[in-house]
Amino acid sequence: MQNSKDEQYRQARHKITRMLARREHSQKEILQKLTASGIEVEIAKETLQQFTDKDLQSNDKYLYSLVRRYASKGKGPVLIHYKAEQQGIEGFDINAIAETLEIDWFALAEQVRVKRFGAEKPIDWNIVQKQKRFLQTRGFSNSQIEHAVK
């Protein structure tokens, strides 16, 4: 039985190392993947804690990575905040992170609108509403959307 636990610890360390080598992962995401692969919850938590203690895994690093990745795809702060909460990360200031990464949400909303609909500002009410709905699905706030379509 001891050999099996040692093997699970080894597998957990190996899997976490491989995951973090590809991209940042949240603690919740790592635990889900480890337990799904048959590693006991306690072993997964202990091994993950070792990585966290050595600052090899951090929800803060994951959050910065998430904001950078989604913003580069033209996604807004509302969507990014939702994605972070899905990963069990709460109580963070997305605007402070965006400022550190030099992301201007208003400019990004306008860039996304221009890329999709062209540089000309919409005049027709139906077209304005269509563009607003599009930006809303991309995760921008109402003030950012208003800025982009006006």
Sequence and secondary structure as in RCSB ss.txt:
>XXXX:A:sequence
MQNSKDEQYRQARHKITRMLARREHSQKEILQKLTASGIEVEIAKETLQQFTDKDLQSNDKYLYSLVRRYASKGK
GPVLIHYKAEQQGIEGFDINAIAETLEIDWFALAEQVRVKRFGAEKPIDWNIVQKQKRFLQTRGFSNSQIEHAVK
>XXXX:A:secstr
 HHHHHHHHHHHHHHHHHHHHHS   HHHHHHHHHHTT  HHHHHHHHHHHHHTTSS HHHHHHHHHHHHHHTT 
 HHHHHHHHHHTT  S  HHHHHHHTT  HHHHHHHHHHHHH SS   SHHHHHHHHHHHHHTT  HHHHHHHH 
